[in-house]
């Protein structure tokens, strides 16, 4: 028994475990990035080609193996060409990782959003802003106008000003950039409890039901600021409470499996009445 244990090369086993962990983590991050985008279908096609090539090689199907051998490089090149914007954005988001980026940029984005929310609320200008988290919002961003711009209160204010081309849609923020504006979001089902709210609030609830995104809504009728996550919408927030809420959301992305619950800010939110919270 001792001879068997002494013959085991523990360093090789440790190296193998580390390699498996790194590769698994790498593919997991790729899946999180492309999930919810059109790249998922292309990735499935590439995986299917790889599996077909492996089976053809095992079964000694020489003709199919030859075809796939020449098809694989072409598929990879086509993938890079077709999804060059997504790859560029993925490398940019890699640089935004906490290991490489500081939190002051996140705080700057939140500060600009809160500043814009306060301005739009005072002017009673309707607005809908979605912040991407782990689940990609690329499918929804493709329904609007691609921007890839720095987040600033001036730009957000100009987007939502009435009679402008993009004011009726949603703004989607990915990381520190405005990815797109004028986007169309899914609507929540009009149940009895939400019949009294407008289209923007229904879209906010619909998106948070289907993804883990966070939304900020400004009512054009009352100027009330609302924030939503997990299919729940909390209304009548002030700028300070909204800022605390968004800081909690951004900080949660640095902690594994940390979820933001509405009860975390329950003591900070002042609601006008029991109907202020829509579930």
ZAMARGU-4260 file (C-alpha; in steps of 0.2 Angstrom, whole numbers, plus 5000, padded with zeros to 4 digits):
<rodrens>
0) 5000/5000/5000 | 5014/5012/5005 | 5023/5007/4989 | 5007/5011/4979 | 5005/5028/4987
5) 5024/5033/4985 | 5023/5028/4966 | 5009/5041/4964 | 5015/5057/4956 | 5005/5069/4967
10) 5012/5085/4958 | 5005/5078/4941 | 4988/5075/4949 | 4988/5093/4956 | 4993/5100/4940
15) 4979/5090/4931 | 4966/5097/4944 | 4972/5115/4941 | 4971/5113/4922 | 4953/5106/4923
20) 4948/5120/4935 | 4955/5133/4923 | 4948/5126/4908 | 4931/5124/4916 | 4931/5141/4923
25) 4936/5148/4905 | 4921/5139/4896 | 4909/5144/4910 | 4913/5162/4908 | 4912/5161/4889
30) 4894/5153/4892 | 4889/5167/4903 | 4895/5180/4891 | 4886/5172/4875 | 4870/5166/4884
35) 4856/5177/4878 | 4864/5181/4862 | 4864/5175/4844 | 4881/5168/4847 | 4874/5153/4857
40) 4867/5145/4841 | 4883/5147/4832 | 4893/5140/4847 | 4881/5125/4847 | 4885/5122/4829
45) 4904/5122/4832 | 4902/5110/4846 | 4891/5099/4835 | 4905/5099/4822 | 4918/5094/4835
50) 4908/5080/4841 | 4905/5074/4823 | 4923/5075/4819 | 4927/5065/4834 | 4915/5051/4830
55) 4920/5051/4812 | 4938/5048/4818 | 4933/5035/4830 | 4923/5025/4817 | 4936/5028/4804
60) 4924/5037/4792 | 4938/5044/4781 | 4927/5054/4769 | 4918/5063/4783 | 4934/5065/4792
65) 4942/5074/4777 | 4927/5085/4775 | 4926/5090/4793 | 4945/5093/4794 | 4944/5106/4780
70) 4927/5113/4787 | 4933/5116/4805 | 4946/5130/4801 | 4933/5139/4790 | 4920/5138/4803
75) 4931/5146/4816 | 4936/5160/4805 | 4918/5163/4800 | 4914/5164/4819 | 4927/5177/4822
80) 4922/5187/4807 | 4903/5186/4811 | 4905/5190/4830 | 4919/5202/4830 | 4909/5215/4839
85) 4905/5202/4853 | 4923/5196/4854 | 4929/5214/4856 | 4916/5218/4869 | 4921/5202/4878
90) 4939/5207/4879 | 4934/5224/4885 | 4923/5216/4899 | 4938/5205/4904 | 4947/5222/4907
95) 4933/5227/4918 | 4935/5212/4929 | 4938/5216/4948 | 4956/5209/4946 | 4960/5222/4933
100) 4948/5236/4936 | 4945/5247/4952 | 4927/5250/4959 | 4928/5269/4956 | 4922/5266/4938
105) 4907/5257/4944 | 4903/5271/4956 | 4905/5284/4943 | 4892/5275/4932 | 4880/5274/4946
110) 4883/5292/4950 | 4879/5297/4932 | 4863/5286/4932 | 4857/5294/4948 | 4861/5311/4942
115) 4851/5308/4926 | 4836/5299/4936 | 4835/5315/4947 | 4835/5326/4932 | 4822/5316/4923
120) 4811/5314/4938 | 4810/5333/4941 | 4806/5336/4923 | 4793/5321/4923 | 4802/5313/4908
125) 4799/5295/4905 | 4814/5283/4905 | 4819/5265/4906 | 4837/5259/4909 | 4842/5241/4911
130) 4859/5236/4918 | 4866/5219/4912 | 4872/5207/4925 | 4877/5189/4922 | 4864/5185/4909
135) 4867/5193/4893 | 4855/5206/4886 | 4862/5206/4868 | 4846/5199/4861 | 4837/5215/4867
140) 4851/5227/4863 | 4850/5221/4845 | 4832/5228/4844 | 4838/5245/4847 | 4852/5257/4840
145) 4870/5251/4845 | 4879/5265/4854 | 4894/5258/4864 | 4896/5275/4873 | 4902/5280/4890
150) 4888/5282/4903 | 4885/5300/4907 | 4870/5309/4914 | 4870/5321/4899 | 4869/5307/4886
155) 4855/5298/4896 | 4845/5314/4897 | 4846/5318/4879 | 4841/5300/4874 | 4825/5301/4884
160) 4820/5319/4880 | 4803/5319/4871 | 4801/5319/4852 | 4819/5312/4850 | 4820/5296/4840
165) 4826/5284/4855 | 4815/5291/4869 | 4802/5278/4869 | 4814/5263/4870 | 4825/5256/4884
170) 4843/5260/4887 | 4854/5244/4890 | 4870/5247/4900 | 4884/5233/4899 | 4898/5236/4911
175) 4903/5254/4910 | 4896/5257/4893 | 4879/5261/4885 | 4877/5246/4873 | 4861/5252/4865
180) 4846/5264/4866 | 4828/5263/4859 | 4827/5244/4864 | 4812/5234/4865 | 4809/5224/4881
185) 4797/5210/4885 | 4781/5215/4894 | 4775/5206/4910 | 4758/5199/4910 | 4745/5211/4914
190) 4738/5203/4930 | 4725/5212/4941 | 4740/5218/4952 | 4749/5227/4938 | 4734/5234/4928
195) 4737/5252/4934 | 4755/5254/4929 | 4761/5259/4912 | 4771/5251/4898 | 4788/5256/4904
200) 4784/5248/4921 | 4777/5232/4912 | 4793/5231/4902 | 4804/5233/4917 | 4795/5219/4926
205) 4795/5208/4911 | 4814/5209/4908 | 4818/5206/4927 | 4807/5191/4926 | 4816/5183/4911
210) 4834/5189/4916 | 4844/5194/4932 | 4845/5212/4925 | 4842/5227/4936 | 4830/5241/4929
215) 4827/5259/4933 | 4811/5267/4928 | 4805/5285/4928 | 4787/5288/4926 | 4782/5302/4914
220) 4766/5305/4923 | 4772/5307/4941 | 4791/5308/4939 | 4792/5294/4952 | 4808/5284/4952
225) 4806/5265/4952 | 4819/5251/4953 | 4816/5232/4949 | 4825/5216/4951 | 4819/5198/4951
230) 4802/5202/4944 | 4798/5214/4958 | 4797/5233/4956 | 4799/5245/4970 | 4792/5263/4967
235) 4794/5280/4974 | 4813/5280/4977 | 4823/5296/4980 | 4841/5298/4973 | 4850/5293/4989
240) 4840/5276/4990 | 4842/5273/4972 | 4861/5275/4973 | 4862/5263/4988 | 4852/5250/4978
245) 4863/5251/4963 | 4879/5250/4974 | 4872/5234/4981 | 4869/5227/4964 | 4886/5231/4958
250) 4895/5225/4973 | 4885/5208/4972 | 4894/5205/4956 | 4910/5203/4965 | 4904/5190/4977
255) 4900/5173/4971 | 4881/5168/4971 | 4877/5184/4981 | 4859/5188/4977 | 4851/5205/4979
260) 4834/5204/4988 | 4821/5217/4990 | 4821/5215/5009 | 4840/5221/5009 | 4834/5238/5005
265) 4817/5237/5014 | 4822/5248/5028 | 4829/5261/5016 | 4814/5262/5005 | 4799/5274/5009
270) 4783/5269/5000 | 4768/5280/4999 | 4756/5266/5003 | 4754/5247/5002 | 4752/5248/4983
275) 4769/5255/4981 | 4777/5238/4980 | 4771/5228/4965 | 4775/5209/4965
</rodrens>
